[in-house]
Amino acid sequence: MDVDYDQRMAFVALAHDNGKLREVGVSRYSATDDQGHCECAVTVADDWRNRGLGALLMRHLIDLARRNGFKQMLSLDAADNEAMRDLASYLGFRRRLDPGDSSQVVHTLDL
């Protein structure tokens, strides 16, 4: 993903693993066609889950999106993605079924 520090941004978490740097988490947002809205995503390596890294990456992303003038952040996720459901709820996102695809949910956060 290209990054321009305003309309598109990403944070990457790195960790030392056997003498090498390894990417263990990423959060990113990108502006949507709706003025003031951005879509976000986060992923964390399996062996780094349940340590708070996803929440930390998302908090940085949310703070920067606010500072860059976004009013709402959204994430499209599989309805059965329990990890994202729990993280989104913890961060204050609202959840609703995607009206166009019942296998997906839309998480939204007013900024």
ChimeraX attribute file (.defattr): number of C-alpha atoms within 10 A of each C-alpha:
attribute: neighborCount
match mode: 1-to-1
recipient: residues
	/A:1	9
	/A:2	9
	/A:3	13
	/A:4	10
	/A:5	13
	/A:6	15
	/A:7	18
	/A:8	18
	/A:9	19
	/A:10	21
	/A:11	16
	/A:12	14
	/A:13	16
	/A:14	13
	/A:15	13
	/A:16	10
	/A:17	10
	/A:18	7
	/A:19	7
	/A:20	9
	/A:21	11
	/A:22	13
	/A:23	14
	/A:24	20
	/A:25	20
	/A:26	19
	/A:27	23
	/A:28	22
	/A:29	28
	/A:30	22
	/A:31	18
	/A:32	14
	/A:33	8
	/A:34	8
	/A:35	11
	/A:36	17
	/A:37	23
	/A:38	22
	/A:39	17
	/A:40	23
	/A:41	19
	/A:42	21
	/A:43	17
	/A:44	20
	/A:45	13
	/A:46	9
	/A:47	8
	/A:48	13
	/A:49	14
	/A:50	11
	/A:51	10
	/A:52	11
	/A:53	19
	/A:54	24
	/A:55	17
	/A:56	13
	/A:57	21
	/A:58	24
	/A:59	14
	/A:60	14
	/A:61	22
	/A:62	23
	/A:63	12
	/A:64	16
	/A:65	27
	/A:66	15
	/A:67	12
	/A:68	13
	/A:69	14
	/A:70	20
	/A:71	15
	/A:72	18
	/A:73	25
	/A:74	21
	/A:75	20
	/A:76	17
	/A:77	19
	/A:78	17
	/A:79	18
	/A:80	11
	/A:81	11
	/A:82	11
	/A:83	12
	/A:84	20
	/A:85	19
	/A:86	12
	/A:87	16
	/A:88	20
	/A:89	15
	/A:90	10
	/A:91	13
	/A:92	13
	/A:93	19
	/A:94	14
	/A:95	19
	/A:96	12
	/A:97	16
	/A:98	16
	/A:99	10
	/A:100	8
	/A:101	10
	/A:102	10
	/A:103	12
	/A:104	17
	/A:105	21
	/A:106	18
	/A:107	23
	/A:108	22
	/A:109	18
	/A:110	14
	/A:111	15
